[in-house]
C-alpha cells in the first residue's frame, strides 16, 4: 500500500460523492464521519474555524476502504482501518507537513494510527483518560414501571429551557463552550431535537437529545439529569423516550456514546436494549513537528 492511495480534499461534497455509500453501508462505526461531514455541508466550512477542513478517502481498485476527517483546530477522526492503512496515511500526512492535536476512532484504529504517527513524526501519543463505548440499539426495552411524569418533545418555544439544560450539561462534562442566544446557532447543540422528562407537576427533571438522521441512523446525544435529581429513573425515562422518537422518525439504527468510567449510565443503556458496537479511544499528541520518514 502506498501513501498516495489516499485521496485528500477540502471539498465536503467531493468527499461525500466518493465515500458516501461506503459510510452509509456501515453507519454505526462511521457515525462521526457522517455527522461532521453533514455539519460542514449544512453550515459551511467557515462555521468551524479559519483553517480549511480536510477529508480523506482510501481507494483501491475502485473501492473505498477507509476515510478520515479533520476540522482544524479540532482533532482527527478515522473510520476503522488496518495497521498498514494507518501507516500509509500517517506517512502521507507527515510528508505534507500536517500537525495533529489528537486522533479519535475505534480503539484498534486509533492505536494503530497513534503508533504510526509517532514513527513518522516523533510526536508522542498519550491515551486520553476518558474512554468511550459506542452502543447500537437492539430492541428498545423501556423501564417498567416508568417514573411518574411524562415525556415531551421540545419546540422552538422552549429554546431558553433547552439552552439552560445544555449549559448545565456542558459544565458537568467540562466542555468549554458559551451557550446563549448569540452563540447558540454555532454550537454543536443547536441541530439536535430534544425530549424532556417532566415530573407530574410539570417540573423538568431530565433531558435527552438526538442528532438529525443521516443515512438512516440517529445518534442520541445528550442525556442529562441534574445531580440532585439522579437516582430516580428520570434519565432512563428520557433516554427511552428519545430512543422511541428516533425510531418513530424512521431510524433504522440508533447509536450513542457512553463514558466507560460511568457504570451507571452504561448499565442504563444496556437495560434499554443498547448493545456494544465498539470501544472508542482518543490519543493526544505532543507538538513535535512532522519529520518525513
Secondary structure as GFF3:
##gff-version 3
##sequence-region A 1 293
A	DSSP	three_ten_helix	3	5	.	.	.	ID=ss1
A	DSSP	beta_strand	6	9	.	.	.	ID=ss2
A	DSSP	alpha_helix	12	25	.	.	.	ID=ss3
A	DSSP	alpha_helix	31	43	.	.	.	ID=ss4
A	DSSP	three_ten_helix	45	48	.	.	.	ID=ss5
A	DSSP	beta_strand	54	60	.	.	.	ID=ss6
A	DSSP	beta_strand	63	70	.	.	.	ID=ss7
A	DSSP	beta_strand	76	78	.	.	.	ID=ss8
A	DSSP	alpha_helix	83	95	.	.	.	ID=ss9
A	DSSP	beta_strand	102	106	.	.	.	ID=ss10
A	DSSP	alpha_helix	107	121	.	.	.	ID=ss11
A	DSSP	beta_strand	125	127	.	.	.	ID=ss12
A	DSSP	beta_strand	132	137	.	.	.	ID=ss13
A	DSSP	beta_strand	150	153	.	.	.	ID=ss14
A	DSSP	three_ten_helix	156	158	.	.	.	ID=ss15
A	DSSP	alpha_helix	159	173	.	.	.	ID=ss16
A	DSSP	three_ten_helix	184	186	.	.	.	ID=ss17
A	DSSP	beta_strand	193	198	.	.	.	ID=ss18
A	DSSP	beta_strand	204	210	.	.	.	ID=ss19
A	DSSP	beta_strand	217	224	.	.	.	ID=ss20
A	DSSP	three_ten_helix	227	229	.	.	.	ID=ss21
A	DSSP	alpha_helix	234	248	.	.	.	ID=ss22
A	DSSP	beta_strand	253	259	.	.	.	ID=ss23
A	DSSP	alpha_helix	263	272	.	.	.	ID=ss24
A	DSSP	beta_strand	274	285	.	.	.	ID=ss25
###
